[in-house]
């Protein structure tokens, strides 16, 4: 069994040594580290070449001729991997010593799995852990509060993506299914959510509820968890209520909570409708139009509940939305 790491770099000289060391020193060694650099202008390439010389045969570097950004750069890195299992890696995180071993052990225990993701600590520029929160909290994946087994596909379709690519490992056998990635970065739809949706729809996605990476939050990262979002979730977050309502498929009696649920369904409708339009004349492994219509149906159901709850507040909300849009245009 061969194990690959697909890593993307871009001006990562500040943290890449810590990440490479954590990958190289795993309790279960990997066989290759594929690095695709996205036109770095700092000394990232120099650092990588030092590691290539220090660990001959382990690391392969590919330098893009133009800046692809994260989603297409990961597509590039994954396409060069030769291992049976492919671990995705950011340039600025730190892996737990047992990460590879624990994920492969779970794969070996269940051959039907095609992808596994994990939780992670959140760390700052200096490697200090943010207390009272973790990576899943920031994506509103409150695993310990949900009935098991968790319907991951339901959450992905009707709430939010909880799969961080930096924690994800996939089987090479699904590469032809997930590639190419749709280039919808401007719509805030990234490769990790794409992979998660496909695997969840195939009932082949699972997780390990352990912090197997330390995910770094800093000012120069291209995508990911921002400081503002982190500040919002360190305190107990009302999204736990919405997550429970969505997974149990019921609408709350509270007007405020139902209004929030309505907004979540509508935002999901817009996202998947965009994907459906993008794939209108293309073959897709997921029926995005069907998911969009599911969310539209749930949105309409929530809106009906709001009208029944308080016709006056519902009408006032509609008028407020109209005036806000008009003011924005002016």
QUIRADA-V350866 format. One record per pair of residues at least 24 apart in sequence whose C-alpha atoms are under 7 Angstrom apart, sorted by sequence separation. I is the first residue (numbers start at 1). J is the second residue. D is the distance in Angstrom with one decimal. If there is no record, write none. Layout:
<<I | J | D> <I | J | D>>
This chain:
<<39 | 63 | 6.8> <33 | 58 | 6.1> <34 | 59 | 6.0> <35 | 60 | 6.1> <36 | 61 | 6.0> <37 | 62 | 6.2> <38 | 63 | 6.5> <39 | 64 | 6.0> <4 | 30 | 6.1> <32 | 58 | 4.9> <33 | 59 | 4.7> <34 | 60 | 5.1> <35 | 61 | 4.9> <36 | 62 | 4.7> <37 | 63 | 4.9> <38 | 64 | 5.4> <39 | 65 | 7.0> <136 | 162 | 6.5> <269 | 295 | 5.0> <3 | 30 | 5.0> <4 | 31 | 6.0> <5 | 32 | 6.3> <6 | 33 | 6.3> <7 | 34 | 6.0> <8 | 35 | 5.7> <9 | 36 | 6.3> <10 | 37 | 5.8> <31 | 58 | 6.5> <32 | 59 | 5.8> <33 | 60 | 6.3> <34 | 61 | 6.2> <35 | 62 | 6.1> <36 | 63 | 5.8> <37 | 64 | 6.1> <39 | 66 | 6.5> <165 | 192 | 4.8> <268 | 295 | 6.4> <269 | 296 | 5.7> <3 | 31 | 5.2> <4 | 32 | 5.0> <5 | 33 | 4.7> <6 | 34 | 5.0> <7 | 35 | 4.8> <8 | 36 | 5.0> <9 | 37 | 4.7> <10 | 38 | 5.2> <36 | 64 | 7.0> <39 | 67 | 5.8> <164 | 192 | 6.1> <2 | 31 | 5.9> <3 | 32 | 6.7> <4 | 33 | 5.9> <5 | 34 | 5.9> <6 | 35 | 6.2> <7 | 36 | 6.4> <8 | 37 | 5.9> <9 | 38 | 6.2> <10 | 39 | 6.6> <11 | 40 | 4.7> <13 | 42 | 6.8> <38 | 67 | 5.2> <163 | 192 | 6.3> <266 | 295 | 6.7> <10 | 40 | 4.9> <11 | 41 | 6.2> <13 | 43 | 5.9> <38 | 68 | 6.4> <163 | 193 | 6.6> <265 | 295 | 5.3> <266 | 296 | 6.5> <11 | 42 | 5.5> <13 | 44 | 4.6> <38 | 69 | 6.8> <265 | 296 | 6.9> <12 | 44 | 5.7> <161 | 193 | 5.9> <11 | 44 | 5.9> <163 | 196 | 6.5> <265 | 298 | 6.5> <266 | 299 | 5.7> <265 | 299 | 5.2> <38 | 73 | 7.0> <36 | 73 | 6.7> <262 | 299 | 5.2> <262 | 302 | 5.3> <36 | 77 | 5.6> <156 | 197 | 6.6> <262 | 303 | 6.5> <35 | 77 | 6.5> <34 | 77 | 6.2> <153 | 197 | 6.8> <258 | 302 | 6.5> <34 | 80 | 7.0> <117 | 163 | 6.3> <167 | 213 | 6.8> <34 | 81 | 6.5> <153 | 200 | 5.2> <259 | 306 | 7.0> <152 | 200 | 6.4> <153 | 201 | 6.4> <258 | 306 | 6.7> <118 | 167 | 5.5> <117 | 167 | 5.2> <118 | 168 | 7.0> <117 | 168 | 4.4> <251 | 302 | 6.8> <255 | 306 | 6.2> <116 | 168 | 5.7> <117 | 169 | 6.5> <115 | 168 | 7.0> <116 | 169 | 5.4> <115 | 169 | 5.6> <116 | 170 | 6.6> <255 | 309 | 6.6> <115 | 170 | 4.3> <114 | 170 | 5.6> <115 | 171 | 6.5> <114 | 171 | 5.3> <8 | 73 | 6.4> <8 | 74 | 6.2> <7 | 77 | 6.6> <27 | 97 | 5.9> <6 | 77 | 5.2> <26 | 97 | 5.0> <27 | 98 | 5.6> <6 | 78 | 5.6> <19 | 91 | 6.2> <22 | 94 | 5.9> <23 | 95 | 6.4> <26 | 98 | 6.3> <28 | 100 | 6.1> <19 | 92 | 6.0> <22 | 95 | 5.3> <28 | 101 | 5.2> <19 | 93 | 5.6> <26 | 100 | 6.8> <27 | 101 | 6.5> <6 | 81 | 6.9> <16 | 91 | 5.2> <19 | 94 | 4.9> <22 | 97 | 6.8> <15 | 91 | 6.9> <16 | 92 | 5.6> <18 | 94 | 6.4> <19 | 95 | 6.9> <90 | 166 | 5.6> <4 | 81 | 6.0> <15 | 92 | 5.0> <88 | 165 | 6.2> <89 | 166 | 4.8> <4 | 82 | 6.7> <88 | 166 | 5.5> <4 | 83 | 4.8> <12 | 91 | 6.2> <88 | 167 | 6.8> <3 | 83 | 4.7> <6 | 86 | 6.6> <12 | 92 | 6.9> <88 | 168 | 5.8> <2 | 83 | 4.5> <3 | 84 | 6.0> <4 | 85 | 6.1> <5 | 86 | 5.5> <6 | 87 | 6.0> <7 | 88 | 6.1> <87 | 168 | 6.1> <88 | 169 | 6.2> <2 | 84 | 5.3> <3 | 85 | 5.1> <4 | 86 | 4.8> <5 | 87 | 4.6> <6 | 88 | 4.9> <7 | 89 | 4.7> <8 | 90 | 6.0> <9 | 91 | 5.6> <87 | 169 | 4.3> <1 | 84 | 6.2> <2 | 85 | 6.8> <3 | 86 | 6.3> <4 | 87 | 6.1> <5 | 88 | 5.9> <6 | 89 | 6.0> <7 | 90 | 5.8> <8 | 91 | 6.4> <86 | 169 | 5.5> <87 | 170 | 6.6> <5 | 89 | 6.7> <7 | 91 | 6.7> <85 | 169 | 6.8> <86 | 170 | 5.3> <115 | 199 | 6.8> <85 | 170 | 5.7> <86 | 171 | 6.2> <114 | 199 | 6.9> <85 | 171 | 4.5> <86 | 172 | 6.3> <84 | 171 | 6.0> <85 | 172 | 5.5> <198 | 285 | 6.7> <84 | 172 | 5.1> <198 | 286 | 6.3> <83 | 172 | 6.8> <115 | 204 | 6.5> <116 | 205 | 5.9> <117 | 206 | 6.7> <118 | 207 | 5.4> <114 | 204 | 5.2> <115 | 205 | 5.0> <116 | 206 | 5.0> <117 | 207 | 4.7> <118 | 208 | 4.8> <119 | 209 | 5.7> <120 | 210 | 6.8> <121 | 211 | 5.6> <113 | 204 | 4.5> <114 | 205 | 6.2> <115 | 206 | 6.5> <116 | 207 | 5.0> <117 | 208 | 6.4> <118 | 209 | 5.9> <119 | 210 | 5.3> <120 | 211 | 3.8> <123 | 214 | 6.1> <125 | 216 | 6.8> <112 | 204 | 6.2> <113 | 205 | 6.0> <118 | 210 | 6.1> <119 | 211 | 4.6> <120 | 212 | 5.5> <121 | 213 | 6.3> <122 | 214 | 5.6> <123 | 215 | 5.9> <124 | 216 | 5.6> <125 | 217 | 6.8> <138 | 230 | 6.4> <155 | 247 | 6.9> <118 | 211 | 6.7> <119 | 212 | 6.4> <120 | 213 | 4.9> <121 | 214 | 4.6> <122 | 215 | 4.9> <123 | 216 | 4.8> <124 | 217 | 5.3> <125 | 218 | 5.9> <154 | 247 | 6.7> <118 | 212 | 6.4> <120 | 214 | 5.5> <121 | 215 | 5.9> <122 | 216 | 5.9> <123 | 217 | 6.1> <124 | 218 | 6.4> <120 | 215 | 6.3> <122 | 217 | 6.9> <138 | 233 | 6.1> <137 | 233 | 6.7> <142 | 240 | 6.6> <146 | 244 | 6.9> <140 | 239 | 6.2> <140 | 240 | 6.7> <133 | 234 | 5.7> <132 | 234 | 6.2> <75 | 179 | 6.9> <75 | 180 | 6.7> <159 | 264 | 6.5> <75 | 181 | 6.6> <158 | 265 | 6.1> <72 | 181 | 6.9> <159 | 268 | 7.0> <158 | 268 | 6.1> <99 | 212 | 5.3> <96 | 212 | 4.9> <95 | 212 | 6.2> <96 | 213 | 5.3> <95 | 213 | 4.4> <71 | 190 | 6.0> <94 | 213 | 5.7> <95 | 214 | 6.3> <71 | 191 | 5.4> <93 | 213 | 6.9> <94 | 214 | 5.1> <93 | 214 | 5.7> <94 | 215 | 6.9> <93 | 215 | 5.0> <93 | 216 | 5.4> <92 | 216 | 6.3> <157 | 291 | 6.6> <158 | 295 | 6.6>>
